[in-house]
Amino acid sequence: MSKSKIKVIEANSLEVLYECDFEDHEKAFDYARKMEEMGIDIKIHAPSLSETLAVSLGADESDLSTLRNEVDEEIASHIHNDEHGCMVCMPEDPNLPKQ
């Protein structure tokens, strides 16, 4: 089974600067901190639960990219639907004041 990897990525070029197993996440965050201290703009990609599941079921990078885009679109649709964000999706709670 493929292990989940955490990647430290240079934000402009998207070059992977550091990669390690999820179990060694402290090393990735230490490396990221050092890069930021040097003035390098970085992003950290830690796989989500859905990505980890997809990889364990045999997904390739194309499948993962599609999954990430679909998740991003779903989240964005909840944020931008209304000025209240996801509150519009939550069931009414009779114990809360009416909006």
C-alpha positions as CSV (number, residue, x, y, z in Angstrom):
1,M,0.0,0.0,0.0
2,S,1.3,3.5,-0.9
3,K,2.1,5.7,2.1
4,S,0.7,9.3,2.3
5,K,3.4,11.9,1.6
6,I,3.6,15.5,2.9
7,K,5.2,17.9,0.4
8,V,6.8,21.3,1.0
9,I,6.4,23.1,-2.3
10,E,7.9,26.4,-3.5
11,A,4.8,28.6,-4.1
12,N,5.9,30.2,-7.4
13,S,7.5,27.4,-9.3
14,L,5.5,24.6,-7.6
15,E,8.8,22.7,-7.3
16,V,8.7,20.1,-4.5
17,L,11.5,21.1,-2.1
18,Y,10.9,18.3,0.5
19,E,8.8,15.2,0.8
20,C,8.3,12.8,3.6
21,D,5.9,10.1,4.9
22,F,3.0,11.4,6.9
23,E,4.4,9.8,10.0
24,D,7.4,12.2,9.8
25,H,5.2,15.3,9.5
26,E,7.3,17.2,12.1
27,K,10.3,17.1,9.7
28,A,8.2,18.6,6.9
29,F,7.0,21.5,9.2
30,D,10.6,22.1,10.5
31,Y,11.9,22.2,6.9
32,A,9.0,24.6,5.9
33,R,9.8,26.9,8.8
34,K,13.5,27.1,7.8
35,M,12.5,27.9,4.2
36,E,10.2,30.7,5.4
37,E,12.9,32.1,7.6
38,M,15.1,32.2,4.5
39,G,12.4,34.2,2.7
40,I,11.2,31.4,0.4
41,D,7.5,31.4,-0.1
42,I,6.2,27.9,0.3
43,K,3.1,25.8,0.4
44,I,2.6,22.6,2.3
45,H,0.5,19.8,0.9
46,A,-0.7,17.2,3.4
47,P,-3.0,14.7,1.9
48,S,-6.6,14.8,3.1
49,L,-8.4,11.7,4.3
50,S,-10.2,11.4,0.9
51,E,-6.9,11.6,-1.0
52,T,-5.3,9.0,1.2
53,L,-8.3,6.7,0.6
54,A,-8.2,7.3,-3.1
55,V,-4.5,6.5,-3.2
56,S,-5.0,3.3,-1.3
57,L,-7.7,2.3,-3.8
58,G,-5.3,2.9,-6.7
59,A,-5.9,6.5,-7.8
60,D,-3.1,8.1,-9.9
61,E,-2.1,11.8,-9.9
62,S,-4.8,12.6,-12.5
63,D,-7.5,11.1,-10.4
64,L,-6.2,13.0,-7.3
65,S,-6.2,16.2,-9.2
66,T,-9.8,15.7,-10.2
67,L,-10.7,14.8,-6.6
68,R,-9.0,18.0,-5.3
69,N,-10.8,20.2,-7.9
70,E,-14.2,18.6,-7.1
71,V,-13.6,19.1,-3.3
72,D,-12.5,22.7,-3.8
73,E,-15.6,23.4,-6.0
74,E,-17.9,21.9,-3.5
75,I,-16.4,23.9,-0.6
76,A,-16.5,27.1,-2.8
77,S,-20.2,26.5,-3.6
78,H,-21.1,26.5,0.1
79,I,-19.1,29.6,0.8
80,H,-20.3,31.7,-2.1
81,N,-24.0,30.7,-2.0
82,D,-25.0,33.2,0.5
83,E,-23.6,35.9,2.8
84,H,-24.0,33.4,5.6
85,G,-21.7,30.7,4.0
86,C,-22.5,27.2,5.1
87,M,-25.1,28.2,7.6
88,V,-27.6,28.0,4.8
89,C,-26.8,24.2,4.5
90,M,-27.2,23.4,8.2
91,P,-30.5,22.0,9.5
92,E,-32.5,24.4,11.6
93,D,-31.9,24.0,15.4
94,P,-34.9,25.1,17.4
95,N,-32.6,26.1,20.2
96,L,-30.8,28.7,18.1
97,P,-32.2,32.2,17.3
98,K,-33.7,32.6,13.9
99,Q,-31.5,34.2,11.2
